[in-house]
Amino acid sequence: MPTLSCSAVKCVYNENRLCGKGDIKVTGDHALEPRDTCCSSFRENASGTVKNSFGEPSDQIQVDCSACNCQYNKDMECQADRVDISGPSSSRCAQTECCTFEKK
């Protein structure tokens, strides 16, 4: 499993740049660069008061991925050692991106 760092701090699963969801999905079926991807697991913590009660935040996480043009995508799973999800001011999944994406 990749080590995850996530700056999408407005996500309900995010706690100190870690994810409490347990697994995430990166989408970007026809992505050619990172901005063409997103974390489709992102869910906005609109009020800012929801605490992560979904699971223990972890830096090790399963990353499913539909970005078929990424060199780390093997059978729809990310095989990178580290995954960086960006989106510090994101309020929806389309505003996030997988900065680890590298075109084949």
Secondary structure, DSSP 8 states (H G I E B T S, - for coil): --EEEE--TTBTTEETTEESSSEEEEE-TT-SSGGG-EETT--B-TTS-----SS--BSB-EEEE--TTBTTEETTEE--SEEEEE-TT-SSGGG-EETT--B-
